[in-house]
């Protein structure tokens, strides 16, 4: 039996991004991929999508939804219930010694197995650009919490069973219960709830280098060193940047029948692509909107040409 689990989740809409994330994980972190059981928590997926996701590597797809008594408010549905599947990482500590939680919109560039040895506390996490815990909520949550504490990003999370002060299932139960109380104020989804759990259970975070959760907007010098690149905010891989591994994995997704990336272009750009019959080409599905981001479109084009020449 394996000692480690890797988990991730998505709705059908963002399954394309998760597929790419997993392909880059299996390609660039083969040691951890081999040592771990990989779980995909699927919210509202059909059978065809499950089969397509399973084709990217040895994964176990698990149907997931929030408990029925948690109200599906606009804040919850903004990210869909899939975002909160990260709470299941604590439940998996009943079976595994280690759990690694990965976001769905990442690019894995390097081997991640070393994080299990590096981490010396009960929870490993990275700092967030959001300045404080309180910035995750539209109002103060119920309870005695210090909302002025620095905020941690939930996009990369490592858990260790033998270092937790309470059973993992107890933490998971509390997370869902706290979410139930915060459904109308959870502006940034699960992240705020997890930050509150650090205080509730006196969890001492091991703060990983930003290179394990580096924003895609970072400098090229930093991006080359990153273990994980994260397309935070609106600056997504599929509408803003060119990264070769992400582009190539997405092309495989589309070739296998996967749905196109979720985009919102200007009307003029969509009209031009339709007129030229280019709207279903992988390049134009991923290239920045040429009217909205002309400079980024040119840079994306040059990078694509450069790597295409190198591949010949």
Rosetta blueprint (number, residue, H / E / L):
1 X L
2 X L
3 X L
4 X E
5 X E
6 X E
7 X E
8 X E
9 X E
10 X E
11 X E
12 X L
13 X L
14 X L
15 X H
16 X H
17 X H
18 X H
19 X H
20 X H
21 X H
22 X H
23 X H
24 X H
25 X H
26 X H
27 X H
28 X H
29 X L
30 X H
31 X H
32 X H
33 X H
34 X H
35 X H
36 X E
37 X E
38 X E
39 X E
40 X E
41 X E
42 X E
43 X E
44 X L
45 X L
46 X L
47 X H
48 X H
49 X H
50 X H
51 X H
52 X H
53 X H
54 X H
55 X L
56 X L
57 X L
58 X L
59 X E
60 X E
61 X E
62 X E
63 X E
64 X L
65 X L
66 X L
67 X L
68 X L
69 X L
70 X L
71 X L
72 X L
73 X L
74 X H
75 X H
76 X H
77 X H
78 X H
79 X H
80 X L
81 X H
82 X H
83 X H
84 X H
85 X H
86 X H
87 X H
88 X H
89 X H
90 X H
91 X H
92 X H
93 X H
94 X H
95 X L
96 X L
97 X L
98 X E
99 X E
100 X E
101 X E
102 X E
103 X L
104 X L
105 X L
106 X E
107 X E
108 X E
109 X L
110 X L
111 X L
112 X L
113 X L
114 X L
115 X H
116 X H
117 X H
118 X H
119 X L
120 X L
121 X L
122 X L
123 X E
124 X E
125 X E
126 X E
127 X E
128 X E
129 X E
130 X E
131 X E
132 X E
133 X H
134 X H
135 X H
136 X H
137 X E
138 X L
139 X L
140 X L
141 X L
142 X L
143 X L
144 X L
145 X L
146 X L
147 X L
148 X L
149 X L
150 X E
151 X E
152 X E
153 X E
154 X E
155 X E
156 X E
157 X E
158 X E
159 X E
160 X E
161 X H
162 X H
163 X H
164 X L
165 X L
166 X L
167 X L
168 X H
169 X H
170 X H
171 X H
172 X H
173 X H
174 X H
175 X H
176 X H
177 X H
178 X H
179 X H
180 X H
181 X H
182 X H
183 X L
184 X L
185 X L
186 X E
187 X L
188 X L
189 X L
190 X H
191 X H
192 X H
193 X H
194 X H
195 X H
196 X H
197 X H
198 X H
199 X H
200 X H
201 X L
202 X L
203 X L
204 X L
205 X E
206 X E
207 X E
208 X L
209 X L
210 X H
211 X H
212 X H
213 X L
214 X E
215 X E
216 X L
217 X L
218 X L
219 X L
220 X H
221 X H
222 X H
223 X H
224 X H
225 X H
226 X L
227 X L
228 X E
229 X E
230 X E
231 X L
232 X L
233 X L
234 X L
235 X L
236 X L
237 X L
238 X L
239 X L
240 X L
241 X L
242 X L
243 X L
244 X H
245 X H
246 X H
247 X H
248 X H
249 X H
250 X H
251 X H
252 X H
253 X H
254 X H
255 X H
256 X L
257 X L
258 X L
259 X L
260 X L
261 X L
262 X L
263 X L
264 X L
265 X L
266 X L
267 X H
268 X H
269 X H
270 X H
271 X H
272 X H
273 X H
274 X H
275 X H
276 X H
277 X L
278 X L
279 X L
280 X L
281 X L
282 X H
283 X H
284 X H
285 X H
286 X H
287 X L
288 X L
289 X L
290 X L
291 X L
292 X L
293 X L
294 X H
295 X H
296 X H
297 X H
298 X H
299 X H
300 X H
301 X H
302 X H
303 X H
304 X H
305 X H
306 X H
307 X H
308 X H
309 X H
310 X H
311 X H
312 X L
